[in-house]
Amino acid sequence: MPVVSVVIPTYNRGKLIERAVQSVLAQTYQDLEVIIVDDGSTDDTPRVVAALAEEDRRIHYLRHETNRGAQAARNTGIWAAGGEYVAFLDSDDEWLPDKLATQMAAFEQGPPNLGVVHCGYRTEHADDQPPQDKCFTLRGNIYRELLANYGLGPTSILVVKKEHLERAGLFNERVRSWQEWDTCIRLARHCEFDYVPQSLVVYHLHDSPTISKDLFLSGLGYLDVVGLHRSEILRLCGQDVLAKHLEFARYQFVLAGYELLESRKHKQAAKVFIRAARVKPFRWKLLVHASAAMLGPRVYWRLVHLRRWLREAASRTRLAS
């Protein structure tokens, strides 16, 4: 049996998945299998994967007949995994060649209860923005730190001992986003974490649909995670940290509302502002924003311009006095 099982969930990524798979096959650490879980793709993903599997017997293809979401696909891959360790790679991202070797060396040198090794990652933009390297330097018992702050990064940076994944309960398929954060919180109850400082994952930001681009869904998922761990956040981190989390969720809703307004989708924007207002503590100001949006684009933008004019007039009055 292989030591590491690499789980790659995919959905309609026929044009990108070969890059991801080839980055795994090119690893300097070769004691691995690749489990590709197709979450009901309707493009040519099956054909692309079949061609790859013909070239390398370590590639295994599993398929959901209906689209069940990335977390369900990851869980299917975990249950099928034969390795002692499970690594994850999103089908639109890629690994650098020494990724697994570096993380497995950390496991060999780590304490007996080491269950997760994460690494840094590099964001690559589709436009001309320069790449950015990110790395969260958390090791040891990081349960409290994960309750206080939102996660370590994408699942592609994680290598996890399978026994700890099974104890933690795998990925929660009812959490609408931020599932990686929730999973790491639950893992941290059972095992220690370590990290390697190098950026060993290339995280591609592109125009294809991704869950992180839907700010409204992101806000809902963030509240899902906070709700699941609310009592522990309060017990170990305090009311101020809980308030910080709620404010961050509200901020995502507000940004989503403004994006909808820019797209002239005023009724949808109003609903999003109402959802933002409901995040504790309740914000009447956002309800006023929602009410204005419901009046339609012409009235809404007139009110926005009137508000700006009143602010500027008040500012001029203060300067004159």
URHUUR-V556764 format. One record per helix or strand of 3 or more residues. SS is the DSSP state (H for helix, E for strand). FROM is the first residue (numbers start at 1). LEN is the number of residues. If there is no record, write none. Layout:
<<SS FROM LEN> <SS FROM LEN>>
//
This chain:
<<E 4 7> <H 17 9> <E 32 7> <H 45 11> <E 59 5> <H 70 11> <E 85 4> <H 99 11> <E 114 12> <E 132 3> <H 143 6> <H 155 3> <E 159 3> <H 162 7> <H 179 10> <E 192 14> <H 211 3> <H 215 14> <H 230 7> <H 239 24> <H 266 13> <H 284 11> <H 297 24>>
//
